[in-house]
Amino acid sequence: MGVRLNVEIKREDNSVTTAALANTGYESDEAEIHLPLALAKRLGFKLEGLRSERYFVVGSEVSTFVLGMVEVRVVTQDRTTEWVKSRVVMVPGEYEVLLSDALIELLNVEIVRPRSRIWRFRGEDKDRESVEPEYWLD
């Protein structure tokens, strides 16, 4: 099923709150977030002349476009984390916000029971349930 949480993503004067999949299989050396094309546009990213990189995923490669930087924080009913700076990438055809393992850790999120969709903040005993997925279609 996967653990999803509400995150607020901020770029300059634009901000969006949406569900994001905490994907521990999305390994990165630095905080990284995948934004779908529709959300990248909404946050005001210019999509001309983008630099691409090759990412290896589940036995194959994909072209990933590097968009720039944003700030990200987790938002729940009773708690909001500090802002974390994150590199932004976009893979055409992927419609969900994805958090890399490095970003998950910097946001102090611990995945407790992934199949049951339970997570918590590091250092707390309160188990939290995942939110429903949100898809950003063009």
C-alpha positions as CSV (number, residue, x, y, z in Angstrom):
1,M,0.0,0.0,0.0
2,G,2.7,2.5,1.0
3,V,2.9,5.3,3.5
4,R,1.6,8.7,2.4
5,L,1.6,11.9,4.3
6,N,0.6,15.5,3.7
7,V,3.4,17.8,2.8
8,E,3.5,21.5,2.0
9,I,5.8,22.3,-0.9
10,K,7.0,25.9,-1.2
11,R,8.8,27.6,-4.1
12,E,9.2,31.4,-4.0
13,D,5.7,32.8,-3.5
14,N,3.9,29.6,-4.5
15,S,2.8,26.9,-2.0
16,V,0.8,23.7,-2.3
17,T,-0.3,21.1,0.3
18,T,-0.6,17.6,-1.1
19,A,-0.2,13.9,-0.3
20,A,3.3,12.4,-0.9
21,L,4.5,8.8,-1.0
22,A,7.3,8.2,1.4
23,N,9.3,5.9,-0.9
24,T,12.3,4.3,0.9
25,G,13.2,2.6,-2.4
26,Y,13.8,6.0,-3.9
27,E,17.4,6.3,-2.8
28,S,19.2,9.6,-3.1
29,D,22.4,11.2,-1.7
30,E,20.6,14.4,-0.9
31,A,17.0,15.4,-0.1
32,E,15.0,14.9,-3.3
33,I,11.4,15.2,-4.2
34,H,9.7,14.0,-7.4
35,L,6.9,16.4,-8.6
36,P,4.5,15.5,-11.3
37,L,4.4,17.8,-14.3
38,A,1.1,19.4,-13.4
39,L,2.3,20.2,-9.9
40,A,5.6,21.5,-11.2
41,K,3.7,23.9,-13.5
42,R,1.5,25.0,-10.6
43,L,4.5,25.9,-8.5
44,G,5.8,28.0,-11.4
45,F,8.7,25.9,-12.7
46,K,9.9,26.8,-16.2
47,L,10.0,23.6,-18.2
48,E,12.0,24.8,-21.2
49,G,15.7,23.8,-21.6
50,L,15.7,21.4,-18.6
51,R,18.7,19.3,-17.8
52,S,18.0,15.5,-17.7
53,E,19.7,12.8,-15.8
54,R,19.5,9.0,-16.1
55,Y,18.1,7.2,-13.1
56,F,18.2,3.5,-12.6
57,V,14.9,2.1,-11.3
58,V,13.8,-1.5,-10.8
59,G,16.0,-3.0,-13.5
60,S,15.7,-0.2,-16.1
61,E,16.6,3.5,-16.7
62,V,14.4,6.6,-16.9
63,S,15.1,10.1,-18.0
64,T,14.7,12.4,-15.0
65,F,14.4,16.2,-15.4
66,V,16.1,18.4,-12.8
67,L,13.8,21.4,-12.0
68,G,15.5,23.2,-9.2
69,M,14.9,23.5,-5.4
70,V,11.9,23.8,-3.1
71,E,11.2,23.7,0.6
72,V,9.2,20.9,2.0
73,R,7.5,20.2,5.4
74,V,5.1,17.6,6.8
75,V,1.7,18.9,7.9
76,T,-0.6,17.0,10.3
77,Q,-3.5,18.0,12.4
78,D,-1.4,18.5,15.5
79,R,2.2,19.1,14.2
80,T,4.1,20.7,11.4
81,T,7.8,20.0,10.8
82,E,10.5,22.6,10.0
83,W,11.1,23.4,6.4
84,V,13.7,21.2,4.6
85,K,15.4,22.3,1.3
86,S,15.0,19.7,-1.4
87,R,16.2,19.1,-5.0
88,V,13.2,18.7,-7.4
89,V,13.1,16.2,-10.2
90,M,10.3,15.2,-12.6
91,V,9.8,11.9,-14.6
92,P,7.3,12.2,-17.4
93,G,4.3,9.9,-16.8
94,E,4.6,9.8,-13.0
95,Y,1.6,11.5,-11.4
96,E,2.3,11.2,-7.7
97,V,4.6,13.2,-5.4
98,L,7.5,11.0,-4.2
99,L,9.8,11.6,-1.2
100,S,13.3,10.2,-1.4
101,D,14.8,8.3,1.5
102,A,17.1,11.2,2.3
103,L,14.2,13.7,2.4
104,I,12.1,11.3,4.6
105,E,14.9,11.1,7.1
106,L,15.4,14.9,7.2
107,L,11.7,15.4,7.8
108,N,12.0,13.1,10.9
109,V,9.5,10.6,9.5
110,E,9.7,6.9,10.5
111,I,7.8,4.3,8.6
112,V,6.5,1.9,11.3
113,R,4.4,-0.6,9.4
114,P,4.4,0.0,5.6
115,R,1.8,-2.5,4.5
116,S,-0.6,-1.2,7.2
117,R,0.3,2.4,6.2
118,I,1.4,3.5,9.7
119,W,4.2,6.0,10.3
120,R,5.3,8.4,13.1
121,F,7.7,11.3,13.7
122,R,11.1,10.3,15.1
123,G,11.1,10.4,18.9
124,E,7.3,10.1,19.4
125,D,5.2,7.1,20.3
126,K,2.1,8.2,18.4
127,D,1.4,6.0,15.4
128,R,-0.1,7.9,12.5
129,E,-2.2,6.7,9.6
130,S,-1.4,7.5,6.0
131,V,-3.5,9.9,4.0
132,E,-5.1,8.9,0.7
133,P,-3.1,9.2,-2.5
134,E,-3.4,12.4,-4.6
135,Y,-2.6,12.3,-8.3
136,W,-1.6,15.3,-10.3
137,L,-2.8,14.8,-13.9
138,D,-2.2,17.3,-16.7
